Amino acid sequence: MIFSKEHVWLEVKDDIAEVGLSQFKKNKMGKVVFVDMPEEDDSIRKGDVLFSVEFAKSQSEFESPITGMVVECNEDILDEPDILNDNCEGNYILKIKLDNPEEIDELLSVEEYSEFCKH
């Protein structure tokens, strides 16, 4: 698992990345009540809003750390966003087919992300 500084996690297998919200960010923001995500087959560019999350007391947009095409949306999260409250890093929000796999090299390891979150 790797992370962006925008608190998005990725699990990459071949050219497909499962993408979700980090547990650290969820813990800071509180209970997830709604997730807005793009449609399947949407093109996403690095820096675009990837998904937004409505928490009990606020809302946040999360930037995409990668460029690609959405190949799957986790419909379970649309129906029951509470799933993320139990286990953010065990439930992906989207799957994206990578256009530029080298963008992965810019992301943080678990250890680097842990250090980043301390500051």
Salt bridges, closest charged atoms under 4 A:
ASP15 OD2 - LYS97 NZ 2.56
GLU18 OE2 - LYS95 NZ 3.73
GLU72 OE1 - LYS95 NZ 3.76
ASP82 OD1 - LYS31 NZ 3.93
GLU106 OE1 - LYS46 NZ 2.19
GLU115 OE2 - LYS118 NZ 3.09
